[in-house]
């Protein structure tokens, strides 16, 4: 509240449900005039600012990749291929219309890796760290953005959280670089270098799925190297779990002390990893195109890796096109789910699936409230999870329909490509390089929506949330 006295008038701003400008004339009755005051920054506007930052990064990456010296042949890359690649890198998807290792020059690869790091770490977070390093100042609007993106509970702690996220990310990536480099030195692999180790570690942690191994082979060339596969899986899990979950684990140290969000993320992730490994091992055990020719321990290792990667990373240790139909459908489900909220992962998020699962369990037990691990979830949280789940399915349907209108491929291949793009995964059954220009544009839009869509939806729902002041008469609707 503030009061200003000037020329016999006293002006007050009342912070009530309806803002009013009050003129008080000395020794006279107050005159109240309702006026519309500007609203402060909201989570929705902060998310739009983040979207603008991603668009700017995509545009800059596109311009750089078009340049002749971005390709190894010195030719100018077509704008649509440059746009597709830049969007895939910034949105850490990993889908590629040209092979990353053989088509792009060293300059082009540096641009792509920079876009991956920007996209995974968060455009505004990276910008904030740069401003912080040079002594920049932050206003309330910037701090609101930081608080929303970093998960800090208070505005004042956002910068500290961002710095910790940076340290966490760089530490995990450095561990990956060292393991990859010294492993490749020990095996005498002449096709890799320190740059390959850096690129692969950053790509894996940020759940991008792009690699420099050449000819779209991905991790197939290392399907018999347990150290490379397990290290890659570790980086993927660390990136798709996120800093906040790891920080809560370090702070609490015991499972019963973890927050409900951390418990849901860890429990859902563990179930998906265990069931995914079992599923791929059983279904693909005798498939000659995938796990069939491998010894048992290698089958187990590759099956585990395949249960990790489809939830957002996009690396493949087997030929995806060679999977059986049941495995392809199961892979779509994993791509749909994705990783944890606030991480480098995409998808509808394991948090959402966890909430929907405990909701179903609570209803099955006849409970009137949704609870898990001794904590009760608010109805707003459940409603948001249901809304996100349904709208995500709607977007999948629309993108798949549009893609089927412009591409002449089997619908299961089109649906797989749709899930991969919206889940920011990067796996493909082989149709990505052969997409038409309209198809590439549709997938490009899908990758952008998949990266920022869930966040924008949650910001919108939070912005529109209003306290329930009244209830309508209750009635029932038949189900089942």
HELIX and SHEET records of a PDB file:
HELIX    1   1 UNK A   43  UNK A   66  1                                  24    
HELIX    2   2 UNK A   68  UNK A   70  5                                   3    
HELIX    3   3 UNK A   79  UNK A   90  1                                  12    
HELIX    4   4 UNK A  100  UNK A  103  1                                   4    
HELIX    5   5 UNK A  106  UNK A  121  1                                  16    
HELIX    6   6 UNK A  123  UNK A  133  1                                  11    
HELIX    7   7 UNK A  140  UNK A  150  1                                  11    
HELIX    8   8 UNK A  155  UNK A  157  5                                   3    
HELIX    9   9 UNK A  158  UNK A  187  1                                  30    
HELIX   10  10 UNK A  194  UNK A  205  1                                  12    
HELIX   11  11 UNK A  218  UNK A  222  5                                   5    
HELIX   12  12 UNK A  226  UNK A  241  1                                  16    
HELIX   13  13 UNK A  243  UNK A  252  1                                  10    
HELIX   14  14 UNK A  255  UNK A  257  5                                   3    
HELIX   15  15 UNK A  260  UNK A  283  1                                  24    
HELIX   16  16 UNK A  296  UNK A  309  1                                  14    
HELIX   17  17 UNK A  320  UNK A  322  5                                   3    
HELIX   18  18 UNK A  325  UNK A  337  1                                  13    
HELIX   19  19 UNK A  350  UNK A  364  1                                  15    
HELIX   20  20 UNK A  379  UNK A  406  1                                  28    
HELIX   21  21 UNK A  411  UNK A  422  1                                  12    
HELIX   22  22 UNK A  432  UNK A  434  5                                   3    
HELIX   23  23 UNK A  437  UNK A  464  1                                  28    
SHEET    1   A 4 UNK A   3  UNK A   6  0                                        
SHEET    2   A 4 UNK A   9  UNK A  13 -1                                        
SHEET    3   A 4 UNK A  20  UNK A  25 -1                                        
SHEET    4   A 4 UNK A  31  UNK A  34 -1                                        
SHEET    1   B 2 UNK A 371  UNK A 372  0                                        
SHEET    2   B 2 UNK A 375  UNK A 376 -1                                        
END                                                                             
